[in-house]
Amino acid sequence: MTRKRFALLRLTLACVCALLGVSSAATAAPLHLAVSSGPVSLLIYVAESQGLFQQQGLDVVHTECYSGRACLKLLTEDTVDLATSADLVLALGSFVRKDLAIIGTVSASSHQIKLVARRSAGITGPEQMRGKRVATVQGTSAQYFLDSWLLFHGIENQAIRPLFLRPDNLGAVLQNGDIDAIAIWEPLAGNALKALGDDGLALPNPRIYTQHFALVTTRADISTRRSDFVKLLRALVRAQQLVREQPHIAAQLLMRRLNIDAAAALALMKEQDYRVRLDQSLISTLSGELRWAVREGHAKSDGELPNPLRMVDSTLLREASPSSLDPVK
């Protein structure tokens, strides 16, 4: 049953309850949220575990995804009401879907994506990457990071031997020696390093790309579920406060969610900026990604790129938490 058919059933029950004079509070439609697994989703984990969604009167149904691209696919298939995704995936999606709307970001990091290599492949630094087999996930923020990393170090894209694999396959293929390095997000990057042991190396990660992890929905859903989305944002703002005030409790939750130790959880948290917000840096990042998508052949343009300002709806966050807004100009 799709969420729309489920919502229709709920509405029918509510109408019956109204006719019978029975309270329909229990018939409120659940909010379906697709969440990418990783440290980027900590605020959602905290809000869920601490009952913050329930305090707002929400019934949030959480679906776990391997990547933001998989989460966005669930949204475009009308399986969920909201999805979490990195900015690059949303930039690509905007060429196809003009109705997508970012209502807030839940984390930002310049270190969420890492380049992990094998020392046994002769790699000790950027200069040894030429001619190496480097795998990533095509059409994702990891590929955008890899291209930006190569450009920063003056290495032409043609100087490496790129391969495109599923995100859950990268670590095993690297460990087997079938490739020399991978560009991938956390926690997969950390898992790959741990599996490699002394043979693993995380290459220097300059601040070449800050990934914004966003909450995205459709314009139609905003019109029908606006109040629920505002409540969800309020719950996440409260989760942001709890992470800041009780980081060790948040770290324990991240440990359990990602099956990592305490040191790894705290290290990942230090790499993230856990604020629910919308600011100008998101627009700037989206603008660069839209140009990259056309230049690299990931999207086709009729001469005019999607307007990143139209990809954002700040009105809900303004209602939920005005202080979380750095006005998008």
Disulfide bonds with the S-S distance in Angstrom:
none
